[in-house]
Amino acid sequence: MTTRGRVIVGTANWNELRGFYPRGTKPSGKLAAYAARLSGVEVNATFFRMIDPTAVAAWADQTPDGFMLSLKAHRFVSAWLRNPDKADATGFERHLAMARPLVEAGRFAGYLLQFPGKLSAEMDIERSLAVLREGFVELPLAVELPDTPDAEVDGRIAQALRTHNIARVRHDSLASELAPTPTDSGDLVYFRFRGAAAASNVGDDGRLRYSDAQIRERATIVQQASEAGRLTMAVCYGKKDVDTADAALRLTAELEHRGVAVG
């Protein structure tokens, strides 16, 4: 199944979604129940521990055709972004093995790489990205980088991302980061909607929610990205005080109302 031009909407992890599952849903049944309502998920647990490939294969078995999972690369990969000399073949092999069941099932959206700390002009981020691209072979990659006030550094990073076909994660703490630009390249656009702008919308349960206008704004951005013919992954991410499932469901509904196929 081709992924180009597809839109996937989901949350970060599926276990801790308060009020999302019918009463009595067992932990072992949560992923299947989740996949019946949303089209994808970002797995954050893999940042803290490597998951056995047999368990990852079970995720593929529990989800329908069209459902996509992205995996957050382990935190030792984050360290490699700062110091590529620490990268080792064994770590890459373990990540390739973990993703393989999803790749074979057509369920793999890509690896999310998180850069730790701040960027500086002294860092050789271009070399770091080259090392990661080589180690992850042809797997889709998206890197979440901190903001940089240095235009020269940002330009170097943008060029390196294009060279190595790596997406830069876009999030809604800065509206200017959201819309893909004409210089973007690659097969993946990755959004993380983190609830940063939803603080004024508090539900009866005390959790933060996007307003209808904010959902429409994000739907427009996702729709524009999808029209570029790339796989577009939109993840609603936040701490327990943000109703990410509500955001993902409403974003899906808004896109489908516009005629955008999700999933």
Beta strands, then each sheet from edge to edge (+ up, - down):
strand 1: 7-12
strand 2: 40-43
strand 3: 68-72
strand 4: 108-114
strand 5: 141-144
strand 6: 167-168
strand 7: 170-171
strand 8: 188-193
strand 9: 231-236
sheet 1: 6+ 5+ 4+ 3+ 2+ 1+ 9+ 8+ 7+
end
